[in-house]
């Protein structure tokens, strides 16, 4: 049986980013997992379009604080 690792963890985001992810999910009535998926989709969409997207802890924290939304 294989182990499935979460896409984003508290270690990846840092304490402030982790809290921001959960707060954003709560505000949008989503699970934290669904909110994380939206952030990853947002980043991939912009990366594919040639935008400079950094999925580092700082980059994720910036996305979370901006409250990005993907349709």
C-alpha distance (Angstrom), angle and dihedral (degrees) to the residues before:
residue distance angle dihedral
X1 . . .
X2 3.80 . .
X3 3.78 125.7 .
X4 3.79 118.1 -122.9
X5 3.80 114.9 -147.6
X6 3.82 118.3 -152.0
X7 3.80 115.1 -108.9
X8 3.78 92.9 -122.7
X9 3.76 127.7 19.6
X10 3.78 134.4 -174.3
X11 3.81 87.3 -102.5
X12 3.83 90.6 56.2
X13 3.79 94.6 49.1
X14 3.76 103.4 30.8
X15 3.77 122.5 -130.0
X16 3.82 95.8 -70.4
X17 3.80 93.2 46.8
X18 3.80 91.9 47.0
X19 3.80 90.6 52.5
X20 3.80 91.1 46.0
X21 3.83 90.9 51.5
X22 3.80 91.6 52.1
X23 3.81 92.8 44.7
X24 3.81 92.1 48.9
X25 3.81 89.9 48.5
X26 3.80 90.7 49.8
X27 3.81 92.1 49.5
X28 3.80 91.3 50.4
X29 3.81 94.0 42.2
X30 3.79 92.3 -119.0
X31 3.73 133.2 127.1
X32 3.82 113.9 -103.7
X33 3.83 86.7 -113.8
X34 3.82 91.8 56.9
X35 3.80 91.4 46.2
X36 3.81 90.8 50.6
X37 3.80 89.2 50.7
X38 3.80 90.0 53.5
X39 3.81 90.3 52.3
X40 3.80 92.1 50.1
X41 3.82 91.0 47.8
X42 3.80 89.9 49.8
X43 3.79 91.6 50.8
X44 3.82 93.4 46.2
X45 3.79 92.6 48.4
X46 3.79 91.7 53.1
X47 3.81 93.7 42.1
X48 3.82 90.5 52.7
X49 3.81 89.0 51.3
X50 3.79 89.7 55.2
X51 3.79 97.4 -104.2
X52 3.77 118.4 144.3
X53 3.80 103.9 -104.8
X54 3.77 121.1 172.5
X55 3.79 118.5 -166.3
X56 3.76 93.6 -167.5
X57 3.78 121.5 124.0
X58 3.80 89.8 -93.4
X59 3.81 92.6 46.4
X60 3.80 92.7 49.3
X61 3.78 90.8 46.6
X62 3.82 89.1 53.0
X63 3.82 91.3 50.2
X64 3.78 91.3 48.6
X65 3.77 94.0 48.7
X66 3.82 90.2 48.1
X67 3.81 89.3 54.1
X68 3.79 94.2 -137.2
X69 3.78 119.0 -160.4
X70 3.77 129.3 -157.0
X71 3.79 120.0 -162.9
